[in-house]
């Protein structure tokens, strides 16, 4: 037996009151609201960008608010760089810009014009892995692997910048990269192996 949908008196009164209130809003107020909405909510500005990723130049069109992470993953289909927290807290999106490690989720794509971006895809030399990539395999520096690209990019920067004098120094430098699986011992061992 089907139950007929019925409306309560309260629902009827609320709905008609709201509809009546909307009808009483003067047209000038509606126009003002529309104007304010257009001023306060930014519109998309699609612009041409020339970016150099892994020593290859790309001509793309992107919204001026597009992050480097989204440009890499969605426009260029370089999905090695991972989107973790998207708030700059986990380090999964770490890449290098002109040799310096950065969080691509906090970097606007337009900021990379005229700079060299290196992602995890650009570390290897053809089929030959970067020494840090090889060390992560040999030292079991990963488990699920989701954070691994960001960990490796930070680890390369750690060695290049000379922050490998002690385990404590390595841990401090790498503290911006989180591993939910807890593979930290293997990560530190990998960095020590490459730093020798």
N, C-alpha and C positions, 0 to 999 in steps of 0.2 A: 504494500500500500504506500503510495507516494505521499509525502508530506508537502502540503502547499506552503510556499514561502509567504510569510506574513510580515508586515512592517509594523513596528511598534509606534505608538503615539509619539514617544520621545524622538525616535528616528525621524518621523515626519516633521515634527516641530523644528528640530535642528536643521534639517535640510532646507526647509522653506525659509527659515530665518537667515541662513547663510546666503541663499539665492537672492533674497530681498536686500541684504546688505550689499552684495555685489552690484545690484542694479542701482543703488544709491551713490556709488562712487562716481564723482564728477569726471567727465572726460578729460579735464586738465590734469587731474591726479593720475589717471591712467597713462597719459602722455608723459608726465614727469617720471613715472615709474619706468616706462620703457626707455626713456633717455638715460636715466641713472643706470639701468641694467646694462645698456650698451657701453657706457663709460667704465663701469666697474668690472665687468667681465671681459677679460682680454680676448681679442679675436685672434685666430690663427694667422700667422704671417709666414707663408711658405717662401723660402728663399733658396737660391742655389748655393751649394757648398762644395768646395774642393778640399778633400781630406786625404791625407797620406796614411794608410794603414798597412803595416807590415811591408813597407817599402813599395807599395802600390798606390797610385793616385786614383781616387774615385770622385766622380762628379755626381752629386746627388741633389735632390730637392727635398728639403725637410722644414718642418715647423721650427721657427726660431727658438722655441722652448724645448726642443727635443734634446734629451740627454745623450751623451756619448754611448752609454750602455744601450739605449733603445735604438740608436742609429746602427750600432754594430749588429745587434740581434735581429731587428725587424727590417731595416733597410738593406743591410749588406749581408745578412744571413751568416754572420760570423758568430756562431752560438757557443763557442768555447768559453767566452766570458759569461759568467752566470749572474742571474738576478736573484739575490738572496733576500735581503731585508728591504732593498730599495730606499734606504735611509742613511747609508754610510756607516752602518754599525757592524757589519759582518765581514767585509773584505772580499766576498766572493766575486765582486766585479772588478778587482784590481787589474789595471793595465799600466803600461809605461807611456808617458808622454815626454819625448826628448830625454829618455833615460831615467826619468823620475817616476816613481810609483804614484798613481792617483786612483781614486775611487771613481769609476766611470758613471756610477749612478748619480753622483753629485756634480758632474762636469757637463756643461752644455756643449753640444757638438760644435757649435759655432766657435767655441774657444780653441778648437784644435786646428783651425785654419793656419797654414804655414808651419805646422809642427808635425813631428813624426810620432805616430801612435804605434805601439807594439802590443799585440795581444798574444795569448797563449798559442794561437795558430802560427805566429811569426817567430817563435823561439827556435824551433827545430831548423836544421839546415837540410832541406829535402827530407830524406828518410833517416838522416842522422839526428837523433835526439839531442837537445841541449843537455849539458852535463847535469843540470838540476833535475830535469825530467828523468834522466837515467837514474840519478841518485834516489829520487822518490820511489822508483820501481824497486831498486835494490834494497832500500832501507825500509820498505813497507810504510811509506809516508802518507798513505791514504787508505780509506776504507770504502765508504760509499762513493767517493770521488767528486761529489758535488762542489765542495769548496776547493778542490785540488788546483784548478787553474789559477784562482786568486792566490792560493798559498804559494804556488810555484813562482808567480810573478813577484810577490813580495819577497820570497826567498832569494831570488836573483838579485833584487835590489839590496837586500840585506848583505849579501856577499860583495856586491859592487861598491857599496858605500862603506865597507869595512866594519860592520857591526857584528863581528864574529869572534871577538876576543874571549868570550866566556859564554857558557850556557845561559846565564842570567841575562847577558846583553842580547843574545839571540831571542830569548823569550820576550824581552821588553820590546824589541823591534817588531816582532811578529804578533804582538798582542792585539793588533787591529784585525787580525784574521782569525775567525772562529771556526772550529771544527766540531760539529755536533757529535761525531763519532768518537772523538777523543784520541786522534792519531798524533798527538803532539810530540811524543817521544820519537816517533819515526821521522817527523818533520824536522826536528832539531838535529837528529842524526844525519839526515840528508844534507842539511845546510853545512854541518861540520865537515862532511865528506867532501863537498865541493870547495869549501874554503881552504882546505889543506894545500 
